[in-house]
Amino acid sequence: KNRDQLCFVWSVLAHLYPGDGKNRDRVTKYEQYLDTLDLSGLEFPLQVKQVKVFEMNNPQISVNVFALSDIKNQYHVLYRSNFAHVRKQSVNLLLLQSENGSHNYTLITNMSALIHGRNASDRKVYVCNSCLHPFSSESILERHLPYCLSHAPQQVCYPDPEDNILKFNRYDQCFELPFYIVADFES
């Protein structure tokens, strides 16, 4: 709960210095640690494109930024750190944007709970920070990461259960063919 433009900084500090877990939303718990971060060259409120500058200034910290999608219970990756698996501290933030253009960063303390709405299981899931796909075990996630991290962040969109039929309707994009043969080899 802050009244200044430093929501990004307070969220990062909340991850770095969690304390006993009580009153983590109070800025007064983190004011003493403000000088531990190098904020040079940054303008606040922090734009997503400046997260890379923050990571260069603070070589022990990597930051991933996610945002709410237009689809209910869906999120997408705004910024994925290239240093997430090599740096000591990896911070996941959710960017909440209001209609008037202002925005607030908030700390994601449990990615499994955030993504929980996508799977039917009540168990903890291990989430890939690049494609936001949940996995049942950490070993499966570790096998997935080398393939996923070789690409830009991507989001898998599942069809709406009520409208799950894919139809082709762009007939104007088809090539005209002089012959069209369909053969059935099963009979």
FENGI-V669670 format. One record per helix or strand. SS is the DSSP state (H for helix, E for strand). FROM is the first residue (numbers start at 1). TO is the last residue. If there is no record, write none. Layout:
# FENGI-V669670
ss = {SS:SS}
from = {FROM:FROM}
to = {TO:TO}
This chain:
# FENGI-V669670
ss = {H:H:H:H:E:E:E:E:H:E:E:H:H:H}
from = {7:27:31:48:61:75:89:103:111:126:134:138:161:171}
to = {16:29:36:57:68:79:97:107:118:127:135:148:163:173}
